[in-house]
Amino acid sequence: MKHTLTVLIAIVVLLLAACTDTLTLSRLERAQRVMDSRPDSALAILDSINPDSLTSTEHKARYAVLAAQASFKNKIIPTDDSLPE
């Protein structure tokens, strides 16, 4: 019984982590799609993403590039040149 409960909890945790990553990737893709036509919407989408939730170096880099692009297109001057860790 204990073993079954442990396995079920592990599966639920993995599924939740996978869903969160999928949602974040979906937001990144949506921001990229609307970047040229609606940069203000792209910035709003990117602002809804918690950079700490990004799990891979690739996702962090993509987020950083899109955030810089959206800021530039919205004429927002950066005050810090650091990337999120």
Backbone hydrogen bonds, N-H to C=O, Kabsch-Sander energy under -0.5 kcal/mol:
donor,donor_aa,acceptor,acceptor_aa,energy
5,L,1,M,-2.2
6,T,2,K,-2.3
7,V,3,H,-2.2
8,L,4,T,-2.4
9,I,5,L,-2.4
10,A,6,T,-2.2
11,I,7,V,-2.2
12,V,8,L,-2.3
13,V,9,I,-2.4
14,L,10,A,-2.2
15,L,11,I,-2.4
16,L,12,V,-2.4
17,A,13,V,-2.2
18,A,14,L,-2.3
19,C,15,L,-2.3
20,T,16,L,-2.2
21,D,17,A,-2.1
22,T,18,A,-2.2
23,L,19,C,-2.5
24,T,20,T,-2.3
25,L,21,D,-2.5
26,S,22,T,-2.2
27,R,23,L,-2.1
28,L,24,T,-2.4
29,E,25,L,-2.4
30,R,26,S,-2.3
31,A,27,R,-2.6
32,Q,28,L,-2.1
33,R,29,E,-2.2
34,V,30,R,-1.8
35,M,31,A,-0.7
35,M,32,Q,-0.6
38,R,34,V,-3.2
41,S,38,R,-0.6
42,A,38,R,-2.0
43,L,39,P,-2.2
44,A,40,D,-1.9
45,I,41,S,-2.4
46,L,42,A,-2.4
47,D,43,L,-2.3
48,S,44,A,-1.0
48,S,45,I,-0.7
49,I,46,L,-1.3
53,S,50,N,-2.3
54,L,51,P,-1.2
60,K,56,S,-2.1
61,A,57,T,-2.4
62,R,58,E,-2.4
63,Y,59,H,-2.4
64,A,60,K,-2.3
65,V,61,A,-2.5
66,L,62,R,-2.5
67,A,63,Y,-2.8
68,A,64,A,-2.2
69,Q,65,V,-2.5
70,A,66,L,-2.8
71,S,67,A,-2.3
72,F,68,A,-2.4
73,K,69,Q,-2.5
74,N,70,A,-1.5
75,K,72,F,-1.5
76,I,71,S,-3.1
77,I,75,K,-0.6
